[in-house]
Amino acid sequence: MAEVSAEVLQQLQQTQAELAITFETQGPGVQAGVAAQEEPVFGAAGSGQAQHLLVDHYFTSTLRRLYAYAGGAWRYRNVATPDEQGLAQVAFSADRVDVWWDASNVLTLVRCWKNF
């Protein structure tokens, strides 16, 4: 397993703290963060290969959040409970994960690669 640097972990803690403030003031926003069936938008702000992935699964709410560390920062997306299992299974078994994000660092696309 690859080691996660202290700097990357510190950035994650900062990102989570900022999102926690939003969570406390505006609620979990899971439905707002989970897009309905619509035309896909592929990253207006940036894209890159993820060096780290993680999923926060809160037992005290329905909030599920996928994080990807790419382009030197943590990007995230709130995901619906049914999507969490499938997405995590595919992403964590992939050989490579590319991500796209918008100007708010919200993931707009996750592309998982598997080498055969």
C-alpha positions as CSV (number, residue, x, y, z in Angstrom):
1,M,0.0,0.0,0.0
2,A,1.3,3.4,-0.9
3,E,2.1,5.8,2.0
4,V,0.1,9.0,2.2
5,S,2.3,12.0,3.0
6,A,1.6,14.2,6.0
7,E,1.0,17.1,3.8
8,V,-1.7,15.3,1.8
9,L,-3.4,14.2,5.0
10,Q,-3.3,17.7,6.3
11,Q,-5.0,19.0,3.1
12,L,-7.7,16.3,3.6
13,Q,-8.3,17.4,7.1
14,Q,-8.6,21.1,6.0
15,T,-11.0,20.1,3.1
16,Q,-13.1,18.0,5.5
17,A,-13.2,20.9,8.1
18,E,-14.4,23.3,5.4
19,L,-17.1,20.9,4.2
20,A,-18.2,20.2,7.9
21,I,-18.9,23.9,8.3
22,T,-21.1,23.8,5.2
23,F,-22.7,20.6,6.5
24,E,-23.6,22.3,9.8
25,T,-24.9,25.5,8.2
26,Q,-26.7,24.1,5.1
27,G,-27.3,20.4,5.9
28,P,-25.8,17.4,4.2
29,G,-26.8,18.4,0.7
30,V,-26.7,14.8,-0.5
31,Q,-29.5,15.3,-3.0
32,A,-28.0,18.5,-4.2
33,G,-24.7,16.9,-4.7
34,V,-26.1,13.9,-6.5
35,A,-27.1,15.0,-10.0
36,A,-30.2,13.7,-11.6
37,Q,-30.1,12.1,-15.0
38,E,-28.9,14.9,-17.1
39,E,-26.4,15.7,-19.8
40,P,-22.9,14.9,-18.5
41,V,-20.5,17.8,-17.8
42,F,-16.9,16.9,-18.0
43,G,-14.8,19.1,-15.6
44,A,-15.0,22.8,-16.3
45,A,-12.0,23.6,-14.1
46,G,-9.6,20.8,-14.3
47,S,-8.7,17.1,-14.6
48,G,-6.0,14.8,-13.6
49,Q,-5.0,11.3,-12.4
50,A,-6.0,10.6,-8.8
51,Q,-3.1,9.6,-6.5
52,H,-5.4,8.8,-3.7
53,L,-9.1,7.8,-3.3
54,L,-11.2,7.5,-0.2
55,V,-14.9,7.2,0.8
56,D,-16.4,8.8,3.9
57,H,-19.4,6.7,5.0
58,Y,-21.2,8.5,7.9
59,F,-23.2,6.2,10.1
60,T,-25.1,9.1,11.7
61,S,-26.6,10.4,8.4
62,T,-27.1,9.4,4.8
63,L,-24.1,11.4,3.7
64,R,-21.6,9.4,1.5
65,R,-18.7,11.3,0.1
66,L,-16.0,10.2,-2.4
67,Y,-12.7,12.1,-2.3
68,A,-10.0,12.0,-5.0
69,Y,-6.6,13.6,-4.5
70,A,-5.5,15.0,-7.9
71,G,-3.8,18.1,-9.2
72,G,-2.3,18.7,-5.7
73,A,-5.7,19.1,-4.0
74,W,-8.6,17.0,-2.7
75,R,-11.7,17.0,-4.9
76,Y,-15.0,15.4,-3.7
77,R,-18.5,14.4,-4.6
78,N,-21.5,13.5,-2.5
79,V,-22.9,10.2,-3.7
80,A,-26.1,8.3,-3.1
81,T,-26.0,5.2,-1.0
82,P,-26.6,2.8,-3.9
83,D,-23.9,4.4,-6.0
84,E,-21.4,4.3,-3.2
85,Q,-20.9,0.6,-3.2
86,G,-20.6,0.2,-7.0
87,L,-18.4,3.2,-7.5
88,A,-16.1,2.3,-4.6
89,Q,-15.8,-1.3,-5.8
90,V,-14.9,-0.2,-9.4
91,A,-12.6,2.7,-8.4
92,F,-10.7,0.9,-5.7
93,S,-10.0,-2.1,-8.0
94,A,-8.9,0.0,-10.9
95,D,-5.3,0.3,-12.0
96,R,-5.8,4.0,-12.7
97,V,-8.5,6.6,-11.9
98,D,-8.8,9.9,-13.8
99,V,-11.0,12.6,-12.4
100,W,-12.6,15.9,-13.6
101,W,-13.9,18.6,-11.4
102,D,-15.6,22.0,-11.5
103,A,-14.6,25.4,-10.1
104,S,-15.8,24.3,-6.7
105,N,-13.6,21.2,-6.6
106,V,-16.7,19.0,-7.0
107,L,-16.0,15.9,-9.1
108,T,-17.9,15.8,-12.3
109,L,-16.5,12.6,-13.8
110,V,-14.6,9.6,-12.5
111,R,-13.0,7.4,-15.1
112,C,-11.7,4.0,-13.8
113,W,-9.1,2.1,-15.8
114,K,-8.3,-1.6,-15.5
115,N,-5.3,-3.1,-17.4
116,F,-5.7,-6.6,-18.8
